[in-house]
């Protein structure tokens, strides 16, 4: 492996004054990924490749010296790592996401007062039920052939168990069982997640839905039974847009989050199978895509950016040929709105940490970390540091000899 410090030096241009804010924090190398969470109870109930790990949140809370009793906000809560880590550390938290999948997963992981005996009995009853033809089917998704995505048996079994789960009276138990089903859907499918694309693959054998669901629920119940008692911290997780948060002015002590990366990955596609168990139609999925942060080509775009943002982009974007891609302008506009909301809801002296990765495309390079550091100043947020957590050579088709790409945590403080 190449020397990280050398790679970090090679990633700098020397032309942007905010590069002076960059400091190596390679102790967070793996923690800005989901790697740790894969082996951590509760956090691993749902595999969310785009997330960071529990210990990153704990490390950030410690480094920022966030006082006990504070409220931590995550405007892109994903599957709830910031919220759960904050709760376990005794902090109140609030999380929002535009995708109902992430909010649903977050709520189930954060829920208090599970009756382990009841969960075990309902799980046993569910996975022992005799199969009968379901009255409904899993919704079709426009961009993937659902007849090829599953074997006929798997698709029918998924629909059968979804119907039975919906019939469970107790909401906590019902949601717990549904998360178990959602979390196994990729494993019982013929679909492979390849970056931002879902590919149909030929598998010699897909495991039975009933068996996978039974084993998943057993592990989830064991985590609750064997885990420490939940902390008494308050939490909320709701569907909302980070560009217009339902949060009062100056009511939050700290923000720890990771917005979608500028990488042309559409999360409504990546998690379309999982979303299909929560949505009633493919049309709902299309609407979510239109509302999502403009980090991919499937979002809805308009023209132009403000003069202030144009100035920021001059310092952080290098267009090799042609004009600036629309996705870059759209992403910059949306992140500017997000920063304005961060400034609005943060208390004076409060800190925010944004985990982002710089972007390399065939015709353009974007220093997203420096863009946020500079743009934040327009809203009264001072860039204290840019923690360079990870650094690597980009391997992008059509890009020759790119600079190393940083994955950074941008640390901002409200003045």
LOBAMAR-440254 format. One record per atom (N, C-alpha, C, CB): residue in three letters; z, x, y. Coordinates in pm, whole numbers, plus 50000, padded with zeros to 5 digits. Each point is the difference from the previous one (the first is absolute). Glycine has a CB too. Example, Ala and Ser with C-alpha at 12.3 -4.5 7.8 and 13.67 -1.06 7.14 Angstrom:
REM LOBAMAR-440254
ala507805131949431 ala500004991150119 ala500005009050120 ala501254981149883 ser498035015450222 ser500065008250119 ser500734992350109 ser497855011849937 
END
This chain:
REM LOBAMAR-440254
unk500005008549880 unk500004991550120 unk500005008950125 unk501244981549876 unk497975014750221 unk499935007650125 unk501324999250074 unk497544995750014 unk502735014350068 unk501225000550079 unk500024988550100 unk500115025149973 unk500884965750018 unk500034988450091 unk500035003950147 unk501164987649822 unk499595023050211 unk500075004250140 unk498645004850050 unk502405006349968 unk496855000449946 unk498665004650039 unk499084988050018 unk500345021749876 unk499764968650032 unk499194987950013 unk500354992650129 unk499864998249749 unk501435001250281 unk500414993150123 unk499415007050121 unk502124992449889 unk497925020550113 unk499425007550112 unk498514997450010 unk501765017749974 unk497564981849911 unk498554997649999 unk499654985850046 unk499805016549814 unk501174974350181 unk499724986250040 unk500034998250152 unk500974992349784 unk499545017850288 unk500144998950145 unk498735004550071 unk502475003849977 unk497264990050136 unk498825003550079 unk500365008750120 unk498924978849928 unk502345020350116 unk500415007450119 unk499614993250129 unk499825020449869 unk499524967950121 unk499494993250119 unk500874988250042 unk497725007149933 unk503204988749982 unk500804988250031 unk501445004250027 unk498494985549858 unk502045011450260 unk501375004450033 unk501064994149908 unk499265002150235 unk500454986549703 unk500984993949911 unk500135007549868 unk499504978050105 unk499615031649869 unk500165008449881 unk501305008050005 unk497515001449980 unk503015000750141 unk501275007350014 unk501174992049939 unk499125010950209 unk500684976249770 unk501044991549942 unk500045001149847 unk499754984550194 unk499245021449746 unk499905000449854 unk500965010349943 unk497604992950014 unk503225002549892 unk500945009049931 unk499864997749850 unk501625000050196 unk498425010649723 unk499904998249855 unk501264993449944 unk498505020149986 unk501314969649934 unk501104993249930 unk499574997949854 unk500794988250215 unk498945022849719 unk499434999049866 unk501024995249896 unk498435018250063 unk502854980449975 unk500964993949909 unk499674985349975 unk501755016150081 unk497394978350007 unk499574986149982 unk498654999049927 unk501264994150208 unk498275017049737 unk498655000849940 unk499724988349907 unk500115024850017 unk500754973249882 unk499824989049904 unk500634987050047 unk499955016849818 unk500984984250277 unk500744988150040 unk499194990750090 unk502075013449981 unk496844991450080 unk499144991050075 unk498984993349908 unk500295014350206 unk499904987349663 unk499224992949898 unk500944991049921 unk498305019049984 unk501154973249926 unk500804990849918 unk500585006849876 unk498574981250083 unk501185032049902 unk500325007149875 unk501444997849955 unk498295017050062 unk502674985250027 unk501404998649962 unk500334985849956 unk500585018250159 unk498854972149911 unk500334986049971 unk499594995649860 unk499764995450241 unk499265011449700 unk499534996149867 unk501115001049896 unk497725007650061 unk503285000949963 unk501095001849905 unk501334994650054 unk498825020049911 unk501154972750200 unk501234995250063 unk500164985049977 unk499835018150174 unk501284977649763 unk500224985749975 unk499864991750126 unk501515006149813 unk498024981850173 unk499694990350106 unk498745003950077 unk502444994950020 unk497515017550027 unk498835004350075 unk498744999949912 unk501485014150145 unk498694987849725 unk498855000849911 unk499644986649935 unk500625023649957 unk499934965650094 unk499644987049945 unk498524996850023 unk502354992250039 unk497105013650068 unk498584998050028 unk499435013350047 unk500344975450061 unk498585029149875 unk499415012850038 unk499134998250123 unk500045007749760 unk500354999350347 unk499304998950128 unk499615014050044 unk501284978950065 unk497555025349895 unk499545013750020 unk500085004450146 unk498504997049804 unk501294993850288 unk499935003550143 unk501375001750065 unk497854987750009 unk503225009849917 unk501335000750059 unk500585014150002 unk500354976949923 unk500765024650148 unk500765012449994 unk501264997449918 unk499105007950225 unk501765002349761 unk501124999249908 unk501334997650072 unk498765015149848 unk502194980350072 unk501334996750053 unk500635011550077 unk500294984549809 unk499625027650137 unk500695011350063 unk499375004250132 unk500655007649775 unk498094988650247 unk499435002550133 unk500734991750104 unk497755005249899 unk502514982150068 unk500714991150093 unk501405005550025 unk498674980049919 unk502025023849976 unk501365005350018 unk499985012950082 unk500684989649782 unk498335018850193 unk499885012350078 unk499734997450146 unk499185011349798 unk499954979050231 unk499684996750139 unk501224994250072 unk497604995849934 unk503144995349999 unk501204994250060 unk501015011050036 unk499644978849868 unk500475031050045 unk500945010950023 unk499535009150113 unk500674999049760 unk498045004850237 unk499495009350102 unk499994993750138 unk498595010949827 unk501174976150179 unk499964993150129 unk501394996050048 unk497734991749944 unk503275010549968 unk501404996750034 unk500144985250039 unk500355023950077 unk499054967549843 unk500094985550024 unk501424995549969 unk497534996549945 unk503204997950151 unk501414996649980 unk500204989249894 unk500415006350236 unk500754993949700 unk500354989449907 unk500034986650073 unk501345016249860 unk498294973450068 unk499964986750060 unk498724997150075 unk502425001350017 unk496625008049982 unk498744998150071 unk499064990849922 unk500265022850102 unk498724972349968 unk498954992149938 unk498725008149995 unk501064978750082 unk498355022149799 unk498785007849977 unk498844990349979 unk501335019249898 unk497574983550170 unk498814991549993 unk498875007349929 unk500684988450211 unk498595004349706 unk498755004949942 unk498924989650023 unk501245013549824 unk497894988650276 unk498964990150031 unk498854999849900 unk500605002850238 unk499335007149673 unk499035000249890 unk500805002149871 unk498095009350148 unk502674980649812 unk501045002349899 unk499465002349860 unk501474986250138 unk497235011049837 unk499475002249866 unk500884993149898 unk499035021950072 unk501454985449828 unk500834993949897 unk501495002950019 unk498085001849844 unk502305001650279 unk501414999650038 unk500825012649983 unk499804977249942 unk499575034550049 unk500785012349981 unk500965002550116 unk498125009349868 unk501414989450256 unk500895002150115 unk501154990049999 unk498075008750133 unk501624978849835 unk501034989650002 unk501045002349892 unk498324983950091 unk501235019249788 unk500935002049889 unk500845012650020 unk498404988149847 unk500955022850197 unk500745012450025 unk501024998150112 unk498015013449923 unk501614979150180 unk500934997350111 unk501174991549951 unk498115001350164 unk501594988749756 unk501064991349946 unk500985008149916 unk498414980550000 unk501075028249914 unk500875008049914 unk500845010050080 unk498334997549816 unk501175006550300 unk500735009250086 unk500924992750098 unk498115016149979 unk501894970550016 unk500904992250084 unk499454995950136 unk501775011649885 unk496914989450134 unk499384996050126 unk499394986149986 unk499535024250057 unk500574967750048 unk499234987650007 unk498535003650016 unk501964987450101 unk497155003649856 unk498575003250007 unk499184987450019 unk500375020149856 unk498444982150197 unk499024989350016 unk498635005849968 unk501404987950176 unk497835004949744 unk498685005049962 unk498964989150008 unk501085016649853 unk497714987450183 unk498904990650015 unk498735006049940 unk501054990150209 unk498115001549742 unk498705004449950 unk499054988250006 unk501065017449849 unk497674985850171 unk499004989450010 unk499564995249862 unk499235009750218 unk501034998649679 unk499644996149863 unk501194993149934 unk498375019349984 unk501444968549965 unk501124993049935 unk500495007149875 unk499094978850089 unk500075029149847 unk500435007249880 unk501175009250032 unk497664998949909 unk502205009450195 unk501055009450033 unk501304993150037 unk498275015750076 unk501634973650001 unk501204992750040 unk500684993749879 unk498984995550225 unk500224999149684 unk500564994049879 unk500755010449917 unk498134983049999 unk501235028549977 unk500645010649921 unk501285004750069 unk497745007149911 unk502204994750220 unk501175004550075 unk501174990449982 unk498495011150166 unk501254976249847 unk501084990149991 unk500655000149863 unk498814985950167 unk500395015149729 unk500564999949864 unk500875012449978 unk498014987049916 unk501575024650133 unk500785012249982 unk501274999950084 unk497895012349952 unk502094981250163 unk501144999950091 unk501004988949971 unk498515009850170 unk501114980649750 unk500814988049978 unk501395003549949 unk497914987249952 unk503085005650098 unk501395001649955 unk500364988649905 unk500615011650217 unk500454990649705 unk500584989249923 unk499234995549879 unk500974993150206 unk498265015949732 unk499324996249877 unk501034997349890 unk497975013850065 unk501794975849857 unk500824997049883 unk499295006449880 unk500914978050099 unk499605033549857 unk499335007649895 unk499874991949872 unk500885021150101 unk500144971449863 unk499964992149878 unk498914989350010 unk502455004249963 unk497464989450154 unk498974989850019 unk498605006149995 unk501614986550138 unk498225025149927 unk498705006649997 unk499595003449857 unk500445009250228 unk500504996249696 unk499705003849862 unk499614987949917 unk501585019250020 unk499124969850000 unk499704987949923 unk498644994350040 unk502454995349981 unk497265004150147 unk498714994750045 unk498855009049956 unk501154989450198 unk499075023849804 unk498955009249955 unk499754998449851 unk500655016150180 unk500434982349743 unk499844998049855 unk499264987049972 unk502125012949957 unk498284976450114 unk499364987049981 unk498515000750036 unk502204988750050 unk497495017850064 unk498625000850047 unk499115007449900 unk500834999750235 unk499635011949722 unk499155008549914 unk499994995349854 unk500485019250153 unk500324970449816 unk500004994349865 unk499244986849993 unk502195011149958 unk497364984050156 unk499314987050004 unk498715000349919 unk500994995750224 unk498764993449706 unk498754998649926 unk498864997850099 unk501224990549799 unk497695016750181 unk498854998950091 unk499384986149994 unk499575024549971 unk500024970750145 unk499184987850010 unk498975002350108 unk501914984949923 unk496915009350069 unk498955002650099 unk500484996650141 unk498264995249825 unk501625014250269 unk500464997350138 unk499114989750068 unk500915023250013 unk499674969650080 unk499254989950075 unk499285006150120 unk501644982849926 unk498795029050116 unk499385006950113 unk499535013749952 unk501474987750169 unk497765018949915 unk499555013449967 unk500295009450117 unk498214990749848 unk501755022350122 unk500185009950105 unk498794999150094 unk501355015449845 unk498894984150288 unk498884998450093 unk498965011149986 unk501544988650156 unk497205007749864 unk498925009850000 unk500035008150129 unk498594985049854 unk501035027650135 unk499935009050114 unk498545003750020 unk502345009149959 unk497174989950164 unk498575001350027 unk499425013349956 unk500334984850190 unk500395026149829 unk499405013149981 unk500235005949861 unk500325003550242 unk500284988849667 unk500175005049863 unk499824988549902 unk501585018150080 unk497794984649808 unk499744989849898 unk501264998349916 unk497515005749994 unk503204983350029 unk501264997949930 unk499804998249850 unk500934989750208 unk497885006449750 unk499744998549856 unk499955013649932 unk498734978950045 unk500905031550033 unk500005013649946 unk501305007350027 unk497535000550030 unk503194995050072 unk501255006650036 unk501074998449893 unk499444996250240 unk500494992949684 unk500984997449894 unk499274995549874 unk501774993750171 unk498875008549717 unk499534993449879 unk500304985250015 unk500395020849856 unk498884970550073 unk500304985650009 unk501454996949967 unk497644995349941 unk502915011949961 unk501394997549961 unk500965003850113 unk499395004049760 unk500385007550303 unk500905004650105 unk499974990650120 unk499665023649925 unk499154972050114 unk499924991150117 unk500674986749972 unk497865011150068 unk501984983749812 unk500654987549964 unk501515001749993 unk497954993249874 unk502505018050070 unk501445002449991 unk500635001550139 unk499655011149778 unk499684996050312 unk500515001450136 unk500144986550068 unk498955022650014 unk500044968949970 unk500054986650060 unk501124991749936 unk497525001250047 unk502655000149821 unk501054992649929 unk501375004050051 unk498534998349798 unk501755014650208 unk501325004450043 unk500244997150148 unk499945017849826 unk499034983150255 unk500174996550141 unk500414985450014 unk498285017350065 unk501074973849862 unk500374985850005 unk501444997749956 unk497614994149955 unk502815012749938 unk501374998149950 unk501025005450100 unk499155001649763 unk500535009550301 unk500935005850098 unk500154990850120 unk499375023149925 unk499534971350122 unk500044991050116 unk500904988049973 unk497685007350064 unk502474989049810 unk500834988449963 unk501495002950001 unk498114992249862 unk502295020550149 unk501425003650000 unk500644994950129 unk499555020749857 unk501584972550132 unk500624993650115 unk500645010050097 unk500404980249857 unk500375029250091 unk500735009250086 unk499045009950066 unk502054997649853 unk497965003050281 unk499035008250072 unk500175014849971 unk499954982750179 unk501295022149820 unk500225014349973 unk499435003949864 unk502064999450143 unk498274992549757 unk499535002949864 unk498484999049994 unk502164991449904 unk497294998350158 unk498554997949999 unk499285012050061 unk500344975250016 unk500125029550098 unk499355011450066 unk500165012849917 unk500434989350222 unk500735012549717 unk500235011649916 unk499005000349884 unk502454999750062 unk497394989149872 unk499064999349888 unk498575002150047 unk501544984349881 unk498125010250235 unk498645001550052 unk499705014650033 unk500094976850091 unk500885030349962 unk499775014150027 unk499745007749871 unk501474998450203 unk499244998149692 unk499735006349871 unk498564998049958 unk502374996549936 unk497114991550081 unk498624997049962 unk499025007450090 unk500714977549916 unk499545022350214 unk499115006750095 unk499935015049971 unk500554982750174 unk500585023249791 unk500075014549985 unk499245005149879 unk502194999350112 unk497484992049792 unk499305004649879 unk498524996650002 unk502134997449875 unk497404995750227 unk498654994549994 unk498935011049989 unk500804980550135 unk499405030849932 unk499025010849988 unk499985005749859 unk500325005550241 unk500844995449696 unk500105005949867 unk499324991649894 unk502125010650070 unk497814976349952 unk499394991249899 unk498564996450037 unk502274990749946 unk497175016550152 unk498644997250046 unk499055010949955 unk500924987850198 unk497795010049831 unk498975010149978 unk499615006650132 unk499154987149802 unk501775013050293 unk499725004850135 unk500765013050026 unk499614976450080 unk499705033049980 unk500605012650040 unk499935001250151 unk499365010849782 unk501784992650280 unk500035002750144 unk499505014150022 unk501944984050037 unk496965017450037 unk499405013050028 unk499895001650150 unk498714999849782 unk502355005950279 unk500045000750146 unk500104986050057 unk498655021349999 unk500354974850080 unk499994986750057 unk499094990449926 unk500505010350216 unk499124993349661 unk499044991949924 unk500624995649869 unk498085012450105 unk501614975249854 unk500374995249868 unk498785001349909 unk501744984050096 unk498445022849791 unk498895002149908 unk500314993549865 unk499415021450117 unk499594971949828 unk500124994749865 unk499795011549902 unk499184977050073 unk501765024849836 unk499905010749902 unk500084994049860 unk501045016650161 unk498364990349745 unk500074995749862 unk501225006249935 unk497494997549987 unk503424994049969 unk501195004849933 unk499954995749854 unk501344999050214 unk499045010249701 unk499994996649859 unk501004989149967 unk499285023149950 unk501814976650127 unk501044990149973 unk500814997850127 unk500125006749756 unk500154980850277 unk500924996850108 unk501254993949938 unk498104996550168 unk503075007749876 unk501244994949939 unk500174985150026 unk501055022550029 unk499594970449879 unk500194985550017 unk500874996850122 unk499774997249753 unk499864992550318 unk500754995850119 unk501454997049963 unk497894990750102 unk502315001849792 unk501364995849961 unk500915012349976 unk499044978949896 unk500465030750031 unk500805012049970 unk500325007850128 unk498935001249772 unk500065001050312 unk500215007650123 unk500994992950093 unk497685009349979 unk502214977550030 unk500904992450086 unk501435000849947 unk498114984450063 unk502055014149807 unk501345000649940 unk500665013550029 unk499264984049819 unk500015026950160 unk500575013250020 unk500295002950148 unk498775007749796 unk500344987650291 unk500215002150144 unk501264992850047 unk497535002450034 unk502644985249927 unk501164992450042 unk501295005949944 unk498574979550011 unk501385025749868 unk501185006749944 unk500435011850086 unk499284992949770 unk499745015150273 unk500335011850082 unk500554995850136 unk498205013049883 unk501214976750176 unk500484995350130 unk501424994649990 unk497644994650065 unk502654997949831 unk501344994549981 unk501015011349975 unk499014978749906 unk500595031450018 unk500885011449976 unk500345007350131 unk499005002449769 unk500014998650322 unk500265006650129 unk501084992750079 unk497645008050003 unk502344978749993 unk501014992350072 unk501355001449933 unk498244983750075 unk501765015449793 unk501265000649925 unk500695013550013 unk499064983549839 unk500155027450156 unk500585013449998 unk500115006350138 unk499065002749775 unk500324991350325 unk500005006050133 unk501294997750074 unk497574996850006 unk502615010250107 unk501214998250081 unk499984986350066 unk500145024850042 unk501034969949994 unk500024987150071 unk499265001250132 unk502204994049893 unk497084995550148 unk499225000950124 unk500895001750122 unk498244985949894 unk501265021950203 unk500735001650126 unk499964986750076 unk499435024850009 unk501504973850083 unk500114987450072 unk499104998950122 unk502294999049920 unk496765010150094 unk499134999950118 unk499114987650002 unk500035025150002 unk499634970550119 unk499104988650016 unk498545004950000 unk501784987450131 unk497325004049824 unk498585003649997 unk499154987550019 unk500485019649849 unk498294982950191 unk498994989350005 unk498645006349972 unk501354986450168 unk497815006349763 unk498645004449970 unk499094987950016 unk500795018349838 unk498264982850254 unk499174988450035 unk498555004250020 unk501984988950106 unk497135001549876 unk498585002250028 unk499814999650152 unk499294989649777 unk500215021150279 unk499755000650144 unk499105011950028 unk502234989250053 unk497185010750065 unk499065010450044 unk500745010350083 unk498094983649997 unk501785029149968 unk500685010850074 unk499545000950144 unk500245012349786 unk498614981550246 unk499505000150137 unk500634989150085 unk497885009349914 unk502904981750023 unk500684989250073 unk501234996149919 unk497814991450104 unk503245016449906 unk501174998449915 unk500914988650046 unk499885024449950 unk500674967949956 unk500974989550036 unk501415006050012 unk498584982649882 unk501565026850211 unk501255007450018 unk500345000150148 unk499545014549797 unk501724983850235 unk500434999650140 unk499895013750065 unk501554981249944 unk498285018950187 unk499935012450076 unk501285008349980 unk498504988850170 unk501315024249817 unk501115009649995 unk501114995649903 unk499465006350236 unk500144990049642 unk500964995349901 unk500085009049877 unk499574977050080 unk499635033749918 unk499895008549881 unk500445014250035 unk498104985749910 unk502645020849999 unk500505013550025 unk499035010849953 unk502304991249979 unk496945006049915 unk499105010149944 unk498834993249929 unk501925016249974 unk496954990650023 unk498814995449928 unk499605011149902 unk499214985450197 unk500625010949677 unk499485009449900 unk498904992549925 unk502245012649976 unk496544992850034 unk498874992249948 unk498825009049969 unk500784980250130 unk498245013949804 unk498725006849976 unk498894989750009 unk501095017549852 unk498134982850256 unk498894990550012 unk498895003649902 unk500564996350243 unk498504994749734 unk498835003649919 unk499335012450055 unk499674975949938 unk499935033049975 unk499315012150045 unk498574996750041 unk501435014049848 unk498044994250241 unk498604998550044 unk499125006349891 unk500635000650250 unk499164991849643 unk499295005649885 unk498994990449937 unk502005013649959 unk497714975450116 unk499034990149952 unk500434992949872 unk498245013750104 unk503054986949864 unk500504992849882 unk500514986350043 unk500615021849886 unk498874968150049 unk500374986150028 unk501034995749896 unk497714994850101 unk503545003549942 unk501074997049906 unk499884986049940 unk501465015450127 unk497834975649940 unk499784986949939 unk499095001149879 unk500314989150224 unk498865021349772 unk499195002649880 unk500805007449894 unk497965000650143 unk502755009849899 unk500745008349905 unk501004991649921 unk499745019850153 unk500894970649914 unk501014991749934 unk499534985649982 unk501775014650098 unk496944983849884 unk499434986649986 unk500484993049873 unk498005007750127 unk502114999649764 unk500464993849875 unk501434994850017 unk498505015249866 unk502364993150191 unk501394995950020 unk500094988150096 unk500745023649957 unk498464976950149 unk500014989050098 unk499494987049937 unk499645016750185 unk499484984549716 unk499444987949939 unk501074991449934 unk497885012449963 unk503244993549997 unk501084992249940 unk500864993050105 unk500025016049809 unk499864988150316 unk500784993950108 unk499194990350085 unk501405020350002 unk497274981650001 unk499144991950086 unk499354988849919 unk499575019950147 unk499984970049925 unk499394988649931 unk498495001149990 unk501884986050081 unk497515023149999 unk498545001149997 unk499565013550052 unk499804975250031 unk498975028549936 unk499425012250053 unk499794999450150 unk498905003549782 unk500954984350272 unk499824998550145 unk501225004950077 unk498494980449957 unk502695017649988 unk501215005050066 unk499975015250010 unk501284980449914 unk498195025949982 unk499885014650001 unk499065004650111 unk500465000649753 unk498444992350265 unk499045003450105 unk500634998850138 unk498134992149854 unk502704997950166 unk500684998450129 unk500985011250027 unk499744975449979 unk500965028949916 unk500925011350015 unk499255012650042 unk501524989949828 unk497315012150114 unk499215011950033 unk499645000150148 unk499075000549766 unk500554988250288 unk499614999250141 unk501175002950094 unk498264983449936 unk502955013250020 unk501185001750085 unk500635013749989 unk500384975949978 unk499215032049924 unk500695012649972 unk499735010550107 unk499854994849757 unk501005015450246 unk499825011050093 unk498625006249980 unk502495004550002 unk496884999350108 unk498605004549991 unk499895014649958 unk499414983350176 unk500935019149696 unk499905013349942 unk498875001049899 unk502445002850035 unk496784986349953 unk498924999649901 unk498864991550056 unk501655002749808 unk497194998350130 unk498814993650055 unk499984984949980 unk498795021049958 unk502094973549958 unk499994985749977 unk500754991950103 unk499825005349764 unk500855001350330 unk500744993050104 unk499044994750107 unk502025014649957 unk498514977650137 unk499194994350108 unk500145008950123 unk500304976549909 unk498575027650147 unk500005009450112 unk499444993750127 unk499745018749836 unk500674986950278 unk499424996450128 unk499545012950066 unk501474979250024 unk498115019950099 unk499415011750067 unk500965006350099 unk497754989849972 unk502155023650036 unk500655007250109 unk501495002349983 unk498284990550142 unk502215019549929 unk501435003050007 unk500375002350145 unk499985010149768 unk501334989550262 unk500465001750138 unk499765014350045 unk501744982149967 unk498285019850163 unk499765013450054 unk501075009849956 unk498864989750197 unk502415005649798 unk501085008749957 unk499845004449857 unk501484988850160 unk498145001949753 unk499805003249859 unk498785008949982 unk501084978349934 unk497905019350146 unk498815008749995 unk500385014450027 unk498564980950074 unk502325021250021 unk500445013650034 unk500765006249882 unk500134993650244 unk500714998549692 unk500735005049883 unk499035004049889 unk501954985550059 unk497065006149916 unk499065002749891 unk499195012750025 unk499874975549956 unk499885027750170 unk499275012350032 unk500725012349946 unk499104989050205 unk502235010249788 unk500815011649963 unk500205001349849 unk501144998050219 unk498584991249706 unk500395000249858 unk498844997049905 unk502264993050071 unk496585003449982 unk498864996449916 unk498885010050021 unk500624975650011 unk498825029449881 unk498845008850006 unk498864993549925 unk501475020650015 unk497564974350062 unk498834993649942 unk498935010649980 unk500554977750110 unk499005023949767 unk499035010549969 unk498584995950037 unk501485007749816 unk498234979650165 unk498664995250034 unk500054985050023 unk498945018449865 unk500174976650221 unk499974985850030 unk501144995850090 unk498884996249782 unk501434991050216 unk501064994650084 unk501284998449918 unk498304988150143 unk502785009049926 unk501284998449932 unk499964987749909 unk501195011250194 unk499204989949680 unk500004988449910 unk500884988750053 unk499585015449808 unk499964972450172 unk500734988450049 unk501394999149938 unk497834988250033 unk502305016249841 unk501294999349933 unk501035008850070 unk498834995249783 unk500755016050275 unk500935008850071 unk500504993250127 unk498835020449908 unk500254973850168 unk500414992950122 unk500914988249967 unk497855006950110 unk501784985449787 unk500814988449962 unk501405004149957 unk497934988249932 unk502165022449989 unk501295004949954 unk500855004850118 unk498955006549779 unk500435000850312 unk500735005250116 unk500534988550086 unk498565020649997 unk500634969150024 unk500434988550080 unk501194993049934 unk497654997150084 unk502255001049784 unk501084993149930 unk501285008250001 unk498314988849856 unk501595024350124 unk501205008350001 unk500615000850139 unk499065013249810 unk500114985650293 unk500534999550136 unk500834987350019 unk498025013250083 unk501504975749863 unk500774987550006 unk501305001249922 unk497864987150023 unk502095019549863 unk501205001949918 unk501025008550075 unk498624998149790 unk500935012550275 unk500915008550076 unk500634992350117 unk498635020049936 unk500594971550127 unk500544991750109 unk501114990949948 unk497775000750118 unk502044993649763 unk501034991649939 unk501245008249963 unk498204984649913 unk501575027450036 unk501135008849968 unk500845002650124 unk498665010749816 unk500684992450294 unk500715002650125 unk500754987550048 unk498275017150059 unk501154971449919 unk500634987550045 unk501294997149924 unk497744991150061 unk502245010749806 unk501134995649919 unk501095010849985 unk498424985149878 unk501235027650147 unk500995010749987 unk501014999850115 unk498295013849880 unk502954989150085 unk501015001950103 unk499765013450070 unk501674986049869 unk498845015450251 unk499905012650072 unk500685010949917 unk499964988050224 unk499345023249756 unk500535010849919 unk499684998649853 unk501785002350165 unk497664986449795 unk499664997949860 unk498825008549956 unk500884976950019 unk499055025949852 unk498965008849947 unk499074992549906 unk501555019550021 unk497224985349970 unk499004994449909 unk499335011349925 unk499634980150151 unk500125017849721 unk499295009749917 unk498804993049937 unk502135013149952 unk496684992250074 unk498764994649945 unk499385010249905 unk499624986150207 unk500295010549665 unk499355008749902 unk498514996749998 unk502135001549859 unk497055008550173 unk498554997950008 unk499295012149940 unk500264985650209 unk498475012749765 unk499165011249955 unk498805001050092 unk500754997149759 unk498835015050267 unk498805002050080 unk498784996349919 unk501125018250130 unk497804978449939 unk498824994549935 unk498835009650005 unk500794977150059 unk498505023849830 unk498785007949992 unk498924991049941 unk501285022049974 unk497674976050103 unk498864992149956 unk498755008650015 unk501134978150066 unk497755017849874 unk498795008350010 unk499605003850141 unk499274989249795 unk500975002050303 unk499525002850135 unk501105002250102 unk498034986849944 unk503245012450014 unk501075000450098 unk501305005049937 unk498904981150125 unk501915025649957 unk501355003849961 unk500964994350105 unk499205021349883 unk501944973350071 unk500954993850092 unk501405005349971 unk498554979250017 unk502095026650083 unk501405004149989 unk500874987950034 unk499455024450060 unk500804967349841 unk500744987650023 unk501425002950047 unk498624988749826 unk502015021750119 unk501375003050042 unk500085003450149 unk500485008049768 unk498585000050281 unk500005003450142 unk499594988250086 unk499485023749939 unk499664967650008 unk499614988050074 unk501234991350027 unk497705000749894 unk503134997150003 unk501204991950019 unk500985006950095 unk499704990449771 unk500445022850215 unk500935007450086 unk499604998750147 unk500435016149813 unk498284984850214 unk499534999050139 unk500014985650050 unk498585020249963 unk500904970749957 unk499904986050043 unk501374993950023 unk497864998049873 unk503155006250049 unk501354994450015 unk500555002050140 unk500385004449758 unk499215006450308 unk500515002850133 unk499634989450102 unk499865023749944 unk499064969150032 unk499594989450094 unk500964988249998 unk497635007149971 unk503264992449927 unk500904988649985 unk501485004150009 unk498274988949859 unk501965022950195 unk501385004450017 unk500635005849875 unk500194982950173 unk498985021249733 unk500495006449878 unk499645014850005 unk499754978449867 unk501245030250125 unk499755014450005 unk499865005549858 unk501285001750217 unk497685006349762 unk499815006649871 unk500975011749991 unk497564993049990 unk503465005649925 unk500975010949983 unk499455010949907 unk501874983750038 unk497455012049856 unk499495009649902 unk498944993349914 unk502205012349998 unk496974996049942 unk499064995549897 unk500345008049876 unk498144993950168 unk502524999849736 unk500405006949878 unk498795001149908 unk502374991450022 unk497145020549957 unk498905002149906 unk500595000449860 unk498615012850171 unk501274976049757 unk500664998749870 unk499125005049885 unk501264980650090 unk497435017949928 unk499075003249892 unk498715005250064 unk501004982249846 unk498365027150090 unk498765005750054 unk499095003549884 unk501195009050207 unk497544987749804 unk499085002549888 unk498585001450052 unk501514987249843 unk497665019050076 unk498585000450029 unk499384986549966 unk499935024949954 unk499294969750137 unk499354987249973 unk498865001949902 unk500634991850228 unk499214998749684 unk498915000249904 unk499254986850015 unk501265015349838 unk497924984150264 unk499304987850035 unk498505002149982 unk501824993650162 unk497554997349767 unk498555001049981 unk499284999850136 unk500214988649774 unk498915020850244 unk499225000550123 unk500655008150111 unk499114978149938 unk502115027450036 unk500695007950100 unk500035014549953 unk501414980250073 unk498075028850007 unk499965014149963 unk501065007950075 unk497554997949951 unk503175010949978 unk501005009150057 unk500914993150102 unk498415018749963 unk502234970350001 unk500864993250096 unk501285007850025 unk499074978249925 unk501555019350190 unk501335005550025 unk500984993749902 unk499465003950246 unk501645002949726 unk501044993649918 unk500494987250068 unk500695022549908 unk499724967950013 unk500414986950051 unk501524998949991 unk497804989749928 unk502835006550183 unk501454998350004 unk500404985949963 unk500145017650174 unk500954981249754 unk500724987449985 unk501325002150071 unk498874993849777 unk501374998450326 unk501095003050093 unk500894988050023 unk498565016950109 unk502654985949939 unk500904989850050 unk500175002350149 unk501214997949775 unk498304992850305 unk500055001350146 unk501324994050048 unk497464998950021 unk503365009250043 unk501334995950044 unk499964996950149 unk501095014149820 unk499224973450214 unk499944995350138 unk501404995550044 unk497584993049971 unk502705008150156 unk501294995850054 unk499774991750126 unk501145020649904 unk499494967750104 unk499864991850119 unk500865005550114 unk499524979949856 unk499855021950257 unk500685006050116 unk500894989750072 unk498095016150026 
END
